[in-house]
Amino acid sequence: DGIIRHRRVDAFTDSHPSVAAFRRVLFPELGHNARVVSDVFYDHFLACDFERWSGGTTLDDFVAGVYTVLDDHAHVLPGRLALVYPFMRRDDWLRSYRNVEGIYTALFHLSKRLSRRPHLEQATHFLTDRRGELGARFEELFVDLVAYIRPQDDAQFTENTLDISPSPSPSSSRQ
């Protein structure tokens, strides 16, 4: 279910006009890296107003839950995540996305993993210089995304509920 939902969200966001508008702000300076940076910037805007977009869960509660799950499964984390997770937890990467300094750090480390070693962290100036415009594009996307995904979640919940409810008895169907 999670993978299917993630694919639906990706397909929706990739075709949304606000995503294209968001990337157009970044493209003149970042070129093809605008896509990577925009994904990280979306995480920033989401973290800044997480409770609103999560339906009431605070970022702190969400992060605590993620760390609990990862702590309980640390012995089976795959390759790179197993190596990185202790640093991720120690430095509280997930909460750090709320502030520009955390985004700077994330982009700095991401740059080191890319073959051309771009200095993506330099793009954080957009979070100050063009914050209003980027925030508006994020808002347009997320309002539509929530409206898109919620009915599917409700339908899935209804299907799951129906799957566990008892079948009508043959005598009740004759009445």
Phi, psi and omega in degrees: 000317182296319180292317179297317179298316180300318179295321177297317180296315179301314181297319180296311183293321181298333181259002184280134182297332178290330176293316178298318179294320177300311181293327179297330176295321185274332190303316183304326180267328190253346182057223183296342177286351178302325180295314180296312182296320180297323177299317179291320178296322175300318177301321179297309181297323177296314180297325181294332182227041188300317184300321178298311187280341181270357181082023174117349177282132178283156176300319180300316179294318179299312181297318178301319178295318178298314180297323178298314179297314181294321177300316182292340182240017184304327182290346180240011179295141181286150173010258186299321179298320178299324179285322187274330187307316180302323178287321178302315182288313182302316183267002175053055183304319186297318178286333183294342180293347178292334185243157184297324179298322178293322177292319177303311181297316180299315180291325177301311181289325176297320179302323181292339181271349181268146188299323183271359179051053178292158178263071183299332181301335179293343180286350182297343177300334178297330180288347173255305186295325186234024185304314182301312181294314180295319178298321178295319178295318177300313181301313179303314180298310188290326174301313180291321181296316178297317179296326180287315189277328184299313179299325178292321177294318179297317179295319179295319178299316180298316179300314180296322179295317180294326181297331184260356180278150182294148176288147177296143179287153181302325182290327181287335181282344181272346185282000000 
